[in-house]
Each structure stands twice: as structure tokens, then as C-alpha cells.
Amino acid sequence: MKSSATLFVSIASYRDSELYPTLRNMVEEAEFPARLHIAVCWQDNDDIQPFLDAGMTLNSRVQYNGTTRYAFAYRDAVIDVLSVHYYESQGACWARHQVETRYQHEDYFLQIDSHCRFTPHWDSAMIEMLESLRPQSANPVLSSYPPAYVPGEDEERKTYVSRLTFNGFTQEGIVSLSSTPFTADAPQRCGYLAAGFLFADGHFVTRVPNDPQIFFMGEEIAMAARAWTHGYDIWSPHKILLWHYYGRTSAPKVWGDHNGEAKQEGAIDKAWWERDSLSKHRVLSVLNVSDDPCDLGEWRLGTQRTLREYQYRIGVEFRGCRVHPAVTDSEKVTWFDTLPTHHQQWRQLLQHINERTVRLKQDEIDFNRGDIAWWHIGVYSAENTPLMVKQYSPEAVRKQITTVDDDTTELRIHFITSNRAPAHSIRICPYVAESGWGDLLEKSW
């Protein structure tokens, strides 16, 4: 890394105690901390003592765009902190948007979450890896779900890298992502972005800024589509550059604070699900799926490449909620180097992913019964045509269920058809070893 290269780091932090060790570790592991400009949208209670306790020096406190901006220093790194009370938060992308107002045309841009750890000289390593891709792309991007760490005195850190993969469609038709480990000697081409780790040229901030009206769900696929159509190409890093703390079950979340009770008390003007509904409409508008698209303004798609080509490249048809078979097979392909010759021929290859999560009460069905030989689970059309019929062993069906509480279980149903299946009902029935069929439970799809 050249000592003259500057790096703008964007962090959205919501009531996160891991923010302070994240900042310390980031600066301490950087090769050139004086070249870092770290900006944080700090959604908390405006008590700056944790920053001071972490060894940071407060240089100034000013009013900025209706918020308080604190300027801290730590080992020559500049840390901008925009203080927002957590009840004033409007979601993750809104927070990232606030941070982007502090961009000062640095050479490189790093977007992360507020719970990370870093490899030694991560700044130089990220720049070197990005620049190695320059012969293949004028605008490369590095992005992935980093390997996990668990904070503590002796932190556990995973030793693999992974690439982003297609996971499924939400009920609204929005692509969700997962990841799979890989080994390679160079970064691997990918069509997806991870909001919790994105590294690119600094101009990414101004060309593909975060949409402040996207609350959470869909931010990654919307930004990936916008980045592609603005001329950016994405790669999965083949070496560990940082770690991410997943789970965080005990940490406060915006959907826990921004609830109906908080709205009724006047602490917030909108509950989280109200923002989420608007957000999903915007995501579907970006993906050209909404029949009533909203005005996206500066957060619309770019004009350098088309959304249709992006769908060819990742093997996903947004409007039809269908995918190329290679996307869901064992290889989990996420990038197609060769474009199809004809659009209709490409569409004929696609398969529809049918997914539903069914919530079941204990008095409706008991998956823990010890006398069950196997379970029949079927999905049927309104005309009683079977669309999916499977027999599950007790062990197999337990892998499909999630316990919500002592009285509630969720069953995940997943099957593939050539077209969107006109599903109408789900039927679940046990086969008891000694007496035959048990009681049939039927639920609406």
C-alpha cells in the first residue's frame, strides 16, 4: 500500500458494545492508520465514555446536519462519529447513508458492520488484492461474508473464506443470500455484494450510494444490481482479510426497540415493519419486479449495463422468481461467464423455487412422537393435483423444523418446479408403525 493512499471506512452501529474493540482492532492492525478516515453512524444514547475508555481522544464536538458530530483520534487515525439516539434511527441503510455524507474523496472505500476483527496490515492487503483485479476490470469490488469470530479474552476465529451464493426468495420475491466456503489462488468472480464487507474505489460512495429508505431486507441484492449496472464487477476474496461476529442474540436490535409499544408511547413515528414495507417496495422497484414501481431518484439503476444481463450473469430471473439449475445444484454457481444466445431459450432452462415456512402449534401436530415410522408431507393445487409429495423419516423431518417456543414449531417446505406452482394447501400426515395412517393435518399454502 502506498503511504499516500487514503481509505474511507463506513460503519453503521446500533447499540453495539463491539463497536469500540472493532475500532481499536481496525486501527491497531492497519499498516498506515494515519491514512484512515473512519466514519460511524452511532445509534446509541450519546454517552461517549466508551470511546474514551477505549483510549480514543476527543478532539472536537460540533453540530452537523441536525446531529452531534464527535471527532476522535486513535493512533493517528481520524474517527468521525455521528451521534443519533437509537429511537431516531431509520434502519441500516439510512445509517450508512448518514456516514457517506462524511466521504471526502478518499482513494478507497470500505463498508463494514460494527462487529469485526482484522488481519495484520489489512489495509495494504485489501488494496493489493483489489489492484490485482485491475487488468480484468476498471471498477473491481471485493465483497463476501467474512469468516466468523466470537469475542472474548481468547477470541475464536474461523480459518476459511467463503463466496456469496443464492439462498432463495422471500415471500415478497426478494433474493436472499447465503455463502459457501471455497479455496482458490485468486479472488473468484461473483455477482453478489455483502453489506457487511465491501471494498472498492472511493467513487463507489458517490456512484452507488446507500438508499436511506431501504430498511434492511433486500439491501444486498439491490445494491449488487445497482453496482453492476453502474459498471462495477464483484469478486470474493480468496484470503482472510477480516472476521465478522454473527448471531449476537443478546445484542439490542432495531426491531426490538422500534416496536408497536414504542410508537404508541411517541418514542418513534414509525414501527420497524412500516419502514420495512416501504423498503421492500423500493427493492422490488430496483429489480423491476413491482407492478407499481416507486420513484427511486438517485438510487435507481445505472446505465452502463442492463438488468437483464445481470440476471443472465447470476442465473436468476427476478420477476418470475426462477433460477438456472446450476444455481441450486452442488456447485452453487453464482456467475456465468457465457451469455445465452436467446432470451427465451434461457428462460426455458429456469426452475421455480417454491418455499414456505408453516407455523404449527403443539396441539396440531407433534413431530417428537416416538411411534412414527415416517411422515407424509405434500403440497397440492386447488384441484387436488400433487405438486410435491415426500416421505420423511423422523430424523429427516426434524432437520426441516425450527422450535419457536414450547408450543410452536416452524416447518420449512422447499421444492422446485418448472413454473410457479399454483399451490393451495399443505398436508402433513404421520404413518405409525403399528397402526398405519394417523390424523391428517391440512394447512393453507
N, C-alpha and C positions, 0 to 999 in steps of 0.2 A: 504494500500500500504506500503510495506516495504521501509524504508528510503534508502536502498541500491539499489533498483530497478531503472534502468536508462531508459529513454524514448527518442527515436529519432523521431522528428517531421519533416515531409516533407511538404513544402509549395511551390507551383508554383504560382507566382504572375505576372500578366501582367497589367502594368499601373493602378494599383488598389489603390485608396486612402483609401480603407477599410483595407489594409494590416496593417497599423500602429495601429489602435484601436484593430484589431484582435490580434496582438502580445501582446499588453498591457493586454487585457482581458484574454488571454490564461495564461499568467504568473501570473496575479493577482488572478485568480481563482484556480490555481494549489495548491495542498496541499504541494508538495515538488518541488518548482520551481528550486532549485539547481540541481535537477536530470534531468532537461530538456535540451536536445541538439536540438535546433530548427535550421533548415537549410532552407534557402529561395533562390529560383532562382528568382531574382528580375529583371524583364524585364522592364526597365524604361529608365531614362535619366542620371543616375549616380549622381543625386543630393541627397546627404544623409541628407540634412537638415530636412526632415520629420521625420527621425528616431530620430534625436537629439531633435526636437520639442516634440516628444512623450516621452521624458525622458530617452532615451537609451544612454548609454555611449560607445563611440568608443574606443576600446582597441588596435586595430591594423588594418593595411591596407597592403595587400600583393598581389602579382601576383599569380594566381592559374589557371592552365590549360587554359591559354590564356584569362582569365578574371581577374577582380579585386575582391578579397575576403575581405570583411569587417567583423571584429569580434566585435560584440556589446555585452553589458551586460545589463540586466534589472532585478533587484531584484534577483540576483544570477543565473538567467538563462543565458545560453550561446546561442547567436543568430548568426549563420553563414549566411552571405548574399553574394551570388554570383551575382555580378552586370553584367548584359548583356544589351546592348542597345536593345530597343524593335524591331528595324529593323533586329537584328541578331537572333531573336527568330525563332525556327523551330517548334513551336507547344507545346501543353500542356504536352504530354508525354516526349518530348525532354527536357522540363524544369524539369519535375520530375526526369528524368534520371540524369541530372546535379546535382540535390540535393542529389541523392543517392550516389554520389561519396564522400559525407561527412559523410556517415554512419561509425561509429566507434564501431560496435558490441555492441550497447546498447541492453538492455534486451527486450524492446518492441518498436514497430513501429506504428506511427500514420501518415497517409496521409490525408491532408485536402486541401481545397481551401483557398484563402487568404481573404475570407469574411465570418467570423464565430464569434459566441459568445459561451461561455462555462458555464456550471453549476458549482457551488462551488465544489471544490475538484474533478474535472472531471478526473484527472489523476488516483487517487485512485479508483474511480468508474469504470473506463474502465478496469483497471487491475482486480479488484474484479469480474466484470462480465465475463471477458474472462476466468479467472481461474475457475469460477463456471462451465464452459463447459468442463474442462479438463477430467472429468470422461467419457465424451462422445466422445472426440476427442483429439488426441495428438497435433493437429495443428488447433485450432479453430481461426476463424476470425469474428470480428464484423463489419458489414457494412450496411448502409442504406442511403436514402436521409433524412438528418436531417430536423426537422420542421423549418419553416421559421422565420426570423426576418427581421424587417425593421429598418435600422439605423436612429438615431435621438436622440434628448435630452431625450425623453421618448420612448424608443425603444419598438415596438410591437413585442412580441414573442409568437408563437403558442404553444399550450399545448398538442399536440398529438404526437405519434410516428407512423411510417409507415414502411411497408415492401416493398421491390422491387418486381415488377411484370412485366410480359411480356406486351409490348405495341404494337409491330408489327414488320414488316420487312421493311427496307429501300428499295429503288428501286434496290439497288445492292444486296439485300438479307441479310443484316446485322441486327441482332436483336437489337431493341431499347427497352428501359425500361421506366416504369412508377412506380408509387407507390400507395399504398392504406393504410389508417390508420388501426390500429388494437390495441386491448387491450389484455394483457396476463400477467401472473405472472412470466414468464421466457422468455429468448430470444427464438425466433422462427426460425426454420431451413429454410434456403433459398438457392437458387442456384446461386444468382447474387451478384455482387460486385458494389459498388458505388465509383467512383474515388474521389469524394469529401469528403468521410469519410470512412476510412478503418483502423481498429486497429487489430494488430496481434503481434505475437512474432517477435523479431528483425530480425531473419533469413529470414523472408519473403522478405526483401530487396535484399538479395543475391540469393534466390532461384526463386523468381518471379519478377525480376526487370522490371521496365517500359521499353518498347520498344521505343527508341527515334525516330523511323521512323513512329510511329503512331501519326497522327496529332491531331485528336480529336474524330471523329465519329468511334465508334466501340471499343474504348479503354476498356470499361467496360465489354463487353461480351468476348473479347479476354483475358483479364486478369482473368476473372472468370473461363474460360475454362482451362487456364494455371494453375491457383491456384488449381483447382480440380484435375487435372492430376499430380500435384506435391504433393498431399496428404493433402491439406487444406480443411477445412469444414467451411461453412459460416452460420452465424446467424444474424438475425435482432434484435437489442437491444430493450428490452421491456420498457426501461426507457429513458427519455431525457438525453442526455449527452452533446449535443451542438446544436447550431442553425446555419442555413445557409441563406445567403442573395441571394434570387433568383431574376430573372428578370434583374436588373442592366441595364436598357435600355439606360441610358445616359453614361455608362462607356465605355471607349475605348475597342475595341476588335481586335484581331489579324487579322481577316478577313476584318476589316475596314482599317487597316494600310497596310497590305500586299496585295495590290491590283495591278491591271494592270498598273496604273499610277506610283506607287512606283517602279515597276520593270522597266518600261520604263526609269525612271529617274536614274536608277542604285542604288537606295537605298537598294534593295533586289535582290537576284539572282533568287528566285522562288516566284511566286504568291501563295497565300494560297491554291488555288484549285489544283495547281500542286502537292503540298505536300499531299493534301487530297486524290488525286487519287492514289498515291503510297501507302498511309496509308491504304486505303480500300482494296487494293490488299493484303497487309500483313494480315489484319484482316481475309479476306476470306481464306487465306492460313492457318492461325491458325485453323480455323473452318473446314478445309478440304473441302471447297466449290469450290475453284479456280481450274479450269482445267489446269492452268499453274502456279502452286504454286511457290512462291519465296523462296529463302534460308533464313530461319528465324534465323539461328545462335543460339545464347544463348537464344533467345526469343521464341523458339519452345515449344511445349507441353512437359509436364513431362512424366515419365514412370511408376509412381506408380499406376495410374488408367487410364482407357481408355476414349477417347472422346465419344465413343458410349454409355458407361454407363452414362456419364454426360448428354447426350441428353435424356436418359431414365429418369434420375432424375428430369430434369426440364420440360420434356414433349414437347420438341422441336426438330424437325429434321432440321438441318441447310441446308443441300443440297437441300432438297425438299421444304424448306420454309413452313413447315406444323407443326401443333401443336396438342396436345391432347385436346379434347373438354373441359376438366376441366380447362385448362389454360385460356380460354376466357369466361367461364361461370361466374356466380355471385360470386363464391368462389375465383376465380383467383388463382388457385393452382400454386405454384412455386416450390414445392418439393414433389416428390413421394417416400415414404418410401419403397414401394414394387417394385421390378424389374419385368418386363414382363417375361413370360415363353419362348415365342418365338418371335424372331425379326419381322417376317412377320405379326404375329398377332398384334403386337404393331403398325406396320405401317398401318395396315388396319383401325385402330382407328383414325388416324390422319386426320386433316382437313387443307385445304389450306386457308390462309388469303390473299384475293385479295384487294389490296389498291392502290389508285391512287389519286393524287391531280391535278385537272384540273384548269388551269388558264383561266379565261374568261373576256372579255372586256365588258364594259357597252353597246357598240353598238351591241354586240352579244346577250346579254340576260340581263334582268332587274329583279332581284329577289325581288325588293322592290315594284313591281306593286301592286296596291291595289285591282285589279279586279280579282285576281287569286283564284279559288276555291281549286285547288291542282296542284301539279307538278308531271309529269311522268319522272322518271329517270331510264334508263335501260342500261345494258351492254350486248353487242351482239358479237357472234363469227363472223368469216368471212363468214360463211354460213348462217348468219342471225338467228342463234339459240339464244334465250334469255338465258343469264347466270344469270342475276339478273334484276328483274323488281320491282320497288317500287313506291308507290304513297305517296307523302309527302304533308302535309299541309304547308301553307306558314310559319307557326311558326316552324315546324319541319325542313324545308329546310334551314331556317336561322341559325339553330344550326350546319349545315353541312358546312357553308361557313365562310370565313375569308376575311375581306376587306384589300386589299393590299394598294390601294390608291383610289383617287376619280374615277378612270377609270377602276380599275382592281379588280376582286374578285377571290378567290380560293375556289373551291368546293372539299371536301374530300369525296371520294367514298370508301366504305368498305363493303365487303361481303365474305361469307365463302362457299367453295366448297370442295368436297372430294378429288379432284385433282387440279393441277394447271390449271386454266381456260384459254383456248386459246382466250382470249379477243381480240377483234378487234376494236370495236367502242363504243362510249357512246352517247346516245340520250337523250336529255332533251326537254320536251315539256310542256307548261302550258295548263291547262284546265280552260277556262274563264267561269265564272258562267252564263253569259247571251248569249254567242255566241258559246260556245263549244271550240274545239281544236284551239290553237294558232299556231304560226310558230314553226317548228321542228328545233332544233339545233343539228348537229351531229359533234362529235369530235373523233379523233383517240385515242385509248387507249394507 
